[in-house]
Every structure is written in structure tokens, then in C-alpha cells.
């Protein structure tokens, strides 16, 4: 049950962070979405891979109590 609780907390934080930009500056957010949607599939995959690797590293460091 603990893993499910952690997953729900992580999903909730993701939604909070995802909502900051459109709430704070909707015009800039719309422009950014347009820019991202014009990128190639390869570029989007690389951004996704880098994001996943950074997240995994951050989780690893947090679990090792380095922060």
C-alpha cells in the first residue's frame, strides 16, 4: 500500500508543477506548446529520455540521502 501512496503523491506533485506555467503565464505557455509541437519525433524522444534520466538520478540521490 505504501508504493501506491507514494505514486499518488508523485502524481499529485506532477499535476501541481504542470499547472504552474499555464496559471502564471498562459500566453507564454501556449507559445511554448506550439514550439514543442513543431519539434521532430527524434528531438521529442531525446527530451523525454533526458527528462527520465534526470528524474531517475534525482530519485536515486534522494533515496541515498545526498540532499
FITI-438717 format. One line per field, with one value per residue (C-alpha): residue number from 0; x, y negated, z; residue in three letters. Coordinates in steps of 0.1 Angstrom, whole numbers, plus 2048, in hexadecimal, padded with zeros to 3 digits. Example, Ala and Ser with C-alpha at 12.3 -4.5 7.8 and 13.67 -1.06 7.14 Angstrom:
<recs>
k: [0; 1]
px: [87B; 889]
py: [82D; 80B]
pz: [84E; 847]
r: [ALA; SER]
</recs>
This chain:
<recs>
k: [0; 1; 2; 3; 4; 5; 6; 7; 8; 9; 10; 11; 12; 13; 14; 15; 16; 17; 18; 19; 20; 21; 22; 23; 24; 25; 26; 27; 28; 29; 30; 31; 32; 33; 34; 35; 36; 37; 38; 39; 40; 41; 42; 43; 44; 45; 46; 47; 48; 49; 50; 51; 52; 53; 54; 55; 56; 57; 58; 59; 60; 61; 62; 63; 64; 65; 66]
px: [800; 81E; 828; 805; 806; 828; 81B; 7FC; 812; 829; 80C; 7FE; 81F; 822; 800; 809; 82A; 819; 7FF; 816; 820; 7FD; 7F0; 80C; 811; 7F8; 804; 828; 81C; 808; 826; 83C; 823; 823; 849; 84A; 830; 845; 863; 86B; 863; 888; 88C; 86E; 87A; 89C; 88B; 876; 895; 8A9; 88B; 887; 8AC; 8AD; 88F; 89E; 8BF; 8AC; 899; 8B9; 8CA; 8AB; 8AA; 8CF; 8C8; 8E1; 8CA]
py: [800; 7E9; 7EA; 7E0; 7C3; 7B7; 7BA; 7A5; 78B; 78A; 786; 76A; 757; 75C; 74C; 72F; 729; 72D; 713; 6F8; 6EC; 6EA; 6D9; 6C0; 6B7; 6C7; 6B4; 6BF; 6E3; 6E3; 6D7; 6F2; 70D; 701; 702; 726; 733; 728; 73D; 75D; 77F; 785; 764; 76B; 78E; 780; 766; 782; 798; 77C; 774; 798; 79C; 77C; 787; 7A9; 799; 781; 79E; 7B2; 795; 78E; 7B2; 7B1; 793; 77E; 75F]
pz: [800; 806; 7E2; 7D7; 7F0; 7E2; 7BF; 7C7; 7D8; 7BA; 7A1; 7B6; 7B7; 791; 78C; 7A3; 790; 76E; 777; 782; 75F; 74F; 76F; 772; 74D; 736; 717; 71B; 723; 702; 6EF; 6FF; 6F6; 6D2; 6D1; 6E0; 6C9; 6AB; 6B6; 6A5; 6B4; 6BA; 6CD; 6E3; 6EB; 6F5; 70B; 71B; 720; 730; 746; 751; 758; 76D; 780; 787; 792; 7A9; 7B9; 7BD; 7CF; 7E4; 7EF; 7F8; 80E; 7FB; 7FB]
r: [UNK; UNK; UNK; UNK; UNK; UNK; UNK; UNK; UNK; UNK; UNK; UNK; UNK; UNK; UNK; UNK; UNK; UNK; UNK; UNK; UNK; UNK; UNK; UNK; UNK; UNK; UNK; UNK; UNK; UNK; UNK; UNK; UNK; UNK; UNK; UNK; UNK; UNK; UNK; UNK; UNK; UNK; UNK; UNK; UNK; UNK; UNK; UNK; UNK; UNK; UNK; UNK; UNK; UNK; UNK; UNK; UNK; UNK; UNK; UNK; UNK; UNK; UNK; UNK; UNK; UNK; UNK]
</recs>
